[in-house]
Amino acid sequence: MKPKKVILITGASSGIGRDVAKKLLAENHIIYAAARRTHLMDDLKALGAHIIKLDVTNTDSVNEAVTFIIKNEGTIDVLINNAGFATLGAIEDASLESIEYQFNVNIFGIARMLKSVLPHMRKARKGLVINIGSVAGYISPPIMGWYASTKHALKGITDSLRVEVSPLGIDVVLIEPGAIKTGFKDVSEEYLEKDAPSDDYNAMVEGFKRVLNKTYSKAPGTNTTVKAIVDCIHAKNPKIRYRTTTEAKILPILKSLICDRTFDKIFIRQIK
Ligand SMILES: NC(=O)c1ccc[n+]([C@@H]2O[C@H](COP(=O)([O-])OP(=O)(O)OC[C@H]3O[C@@H](n4cnc5c(N)ncnc54)[C@H](OP(=O)(O)O)[C@@H]3O)[C@@H](O)[C@H]2O)c1
């Protein structure tokens, strides 16, 4: 039997993080399931997960969680940087506070996790970092620009990190889903309500909401994304990136084939 791995998952209270935790628990790995809403993880606890209260926007919270795991297990074999959400709204309408918080969770949160976990992986000369990116790392739809910019940034960070830590025995993988049914849409919509659209963007926001509802009504569940994460944990040489939904496979190719103006027109037609 393969040795168990010590796996830390951020954002394990919902969606992809929760489902991947369940799958990895079934394989007998040692799972540290981390999020702010620990009360939502009682079922993971019952399945054997260690539950950790973690806010990725708080450096002390991150460092305390990592120190606790190292004290218990001596190692972290796999870090899954999954915690994230989308601030929605026109670029101009989003308040600076919303934009800062978006980057604080989706990018600085990952910076905090990497700074805390990588020293232990470097010392062990082994480890796997799995970053949850998005098709929004390639495509930047209107009304989703600030979110998409964090996923573009994450792609850039992942590409650099992969080369930097490869000689140290650490693998880095980017998982790129398109729309999937999780808590993501509901959380995003709360943020869309927060910064009310100004008159000039109102029609576009309404059009975007229609597209969002349609997209998520037929979006797949987490299965293929969870499978990709588990596959790369099993793999001796994991792939650089895993595009996990049809949308995530097709859209970046389409974008590379047609000119940007034509791509813009597709968005404009969609949200009219
Ligand atoms: N669903 C999609 O359509 C989709 C598509 C592409 C990429 N993604 C990416 O997939 C990842 C997971 O999202 P999901 O779809 O599973 O959404 P979800 O169901 O809303 O789960 C998001 C998770 O992130 C956690 N989180 C949010 N802010 C946090 C913070 N400050 N500190 C710690 N944890 C925090 C939440 O936990 P707490 O609130 O309890 O802390 C929750 O467990 C995200 O990075 C997202 O960008 C999602």
The ligand as a MOL file (V3000), in Angstrom:
LIG
                    3D

  0  0  0     0  0            999 V3000
M  V30 BEGIN CTAB
M  V30 COUNTS 48 52 0 0 0
M  V30 BEGIN ATOM
M  V30 1 N -17.0700 27.2360 -8.9820 0
M  V30 2 C -16.5570 27.7530 -10.0750 0
M  V30 3 O -17.2850 28.0440 -11.0540 0
M  V30 4 C -15.0660 27.9610 -10.1820 0
M  V30 5 C -14.4910 28.0390 -11.4610 0
M  V30 6 C -13.1260 28.2230 -11.5900 0
M  V30 7 C -12.3400 28.3250 -10.4510 0
M  V30 8 N -12.9140 28.2580 -9.2050 0 CHG=1
M  V30 9 C -12.0370 28.3950 -8.0210 0
M  V30 10 O -12.1890 27.2620 -7.1890 0
M  V30 11 C -11.8110 27.6110 -5.8480 0
M  V30 12 C -12.8350 27.0440 -4.8740 0
M  V30 13 O -14.0820 27.6520 -5.0980 0
M  V30 14 P -15.4590 26.8490 -5.0770 0
M  V30 15 O -16.0080 26.8840 -6.4460 0
M  V30 16 O -15.3090 25.5540 -4.4000 0 CHG=-1
M  V30 17 O -16.3260 27.9100 -4.2100 0
M  V30 18 P -17.0160 27.8020 -2.7690 0
M  V30 19 O -17.9120 26.6210 -2.7330 0
M  V30 20 O -17.6040 29.1410 -2.5280 0
M  V30 21 O -15.7890 27.5490 -1.7730 0
M  V30 22 C -14.8380 28.5580 -1.5250 0
M  V30 23 C -14.0210 28.2000 -0.3050 0
M  V30 24 O -13.0570 29.2410 -0.0860 0
M  V30 25 C -13.0470 29.5410 1.2850 0
M  V30 26 N -12.6170 30.9160 1.5880 0
M  V30 27 C -13.1120 32.0630 1.0940 0
M  V30 28 N -12.4950 33.1120 1.6720 0
M  V30 29 C -11.6060 32.5810 2.5620 0
M  V30 30 C -10.6830 33.1450 3.4830 0
M  V30 31 N -10.5260 34.4750 3.6210 0
M  V30 32 N -9.9120 32.3130 4.2390 0
M  V30 33 C -10.0520 30.9840 4.1190 0
M  V30 34 N -10.9080 30.3720 3.2790 0
M  V30 35 C -11.6860 31.1900 2.5160 0
M  V30 36 C -14.4540 29.2900 1.7760 0
M  V30 37 O -14.4180 28.9470 3.1680 0
M  V30 38 P -14.9000 29.9020 4.3670 0
M  V30 39 O -15.8440 30.9230 3.7880 0
M  V30 40 O -15.5470 28.9570 5.3200 0
M  V30 41 O -13.6270 30.4750 4.8890 0
M  V30 42 C -14.8620 28.0810 0.9560 0
M  V30 43 O -14.5370 26.8870 1.6320 0
M  V30 44 C -11.6920 29.1380 -5.8170 0
M  V30 45 O -10.3130 29.4880 -5.8320 0
M  V30 46 C -12.3670 29.5640 -7.1240 0
M  V30 47 O -11.8440 30.7780 -7.6160 0
M  V30 48 C -14.2600 28.0660 -9.0480 0
M  V30 END ATOM
M  V30 BEGIN BOND
M  V30 1 1 1 2
M  V30 2 2 2 3
M  V30 3 1 2 4
M  V30 4 1 4 5
M  V30 5 2 4 48
M  V30 6 2 5 6
M  V30 7 1 6 7
M  V30 8 2 7 8
M  V30 9 1 8 9
M  V30 10 1 8 48
M  V30 11 1 9 10
M  V30 12 1 9 46
M  V30 13 1 10 11
M  V30 14 1 11 12
M  V30 15 1 11 44
M  V30 16 1 12 13
M  V30 17 1 13 14
M  V30 18 2 14 15
M  V30 19 1 14 16
M  V30 20 1 14 17
M  V30 21 1 17 18
M  V30 22 2 18 19
M  V30 23 1 18 20
M  V30 24 1 18 21
M  V30 25 1 21 22
M  V30 26 1 22 23
M  V30 27 1 23 24
M  V30 28 1 23 42
M  V30 29 1 24 25
M  V30 30 1 25 26
M  V30 31 1 25 36
M  V30 32 1 26 27
M  V30 33 1 26 35
M  V30 34 2 27 28
M  V30 35 1 28 29
M  V30 36 1 29 30
M  V30 37 2 29 35
M  V30 38 1 30 31
M  V30 39 2 30 32
M  V30 40 1 32 33
M  V30 41 2 33 34
M  V30 42 1 34 35
M  V30 43 1 36 37
M  V30 44 1 36 42
M  V30 45 1 37 38
M  V30 46 2 38 39
M  V30 47 1 38 40
M  V30 48 1 38 41
M  V30 49 1 42 43
M  V30 50 1 44 45
M  V30 51 1 44 46
M  V30 52 1 46 47
M  V30 END BOND
M  V30 END CTAB
M  END
